[in-house]
Amino acid sequence: MKEATPAPDELLLRLRRFHSNYFPLHQQRFQDLVAQGQHPKTLFIGCSDSRLVPYLLTGAGPGELFIVRNVGALVPPYDGSHGLHGTMAAIEYAVLNLHVERVIVCGHSHCGAIRAAYEGVPEEARALQAWLKLAQEALLPVQSSPEALLRTEQRSVVLQLERLMDYPMVRREVEAGRLTLHGWHYVIEDGEIHVFDAQQAGFVPASTASNSGTGPYQPYVEYDGQAFTVPEEDLP
Ligand SMILES: [Zn+2]
């Protein structure tokens, strides 16, 4: 007697749907991207959070975003003190090989990584514990509250931009005017990105912002938790 074939699982059904429904509509685009290679203009460094959907937010399609995601959208220091790291490799590759024109660091509201930076993680999560130290400088000397978490998420984005500027190839390209840095904070519940504005040293909703990024590097990123060029109380 022949055994009944099990029903395909949900994920398999989705793969088939992509192949039969979506791919035919965009086949030419994908094939061009294979024939000509990828030439994305944007490196998107985002938190791994499932609610952050870079393609939806930016309206980007295949070939447009070079993406690296990690817990908290954090950038390891260039000095190598954080060991071998995929995020560093992605930044080098995007800038040196792909010659991207912009780098976006995108954090978001209700970020579990930022919350965990305040509240700690299970003993067993040793890598996570070490990793979250990359957000340490953004923490405020207060109890975590919704307001403090939001400010910390934004401060962390600025901190990562600053660390990016320690990457020699990033600094060189930014100073040459070939690369711009963009600090974004996505407010999930509002469906809106808030853009870091260097002049205002704060985050401005995309609906009212004058640009999507920080533009050429300004001294504003001289931020070590104390020596920010704007007064502490004006920090996001
Ligand atoms: Zn997050």
Residues whose N, C-alpha, C, O or C-beta is under 5 A from the ligand:
A	BS01	ZN	C47 D49 G72 C111 G112 A113
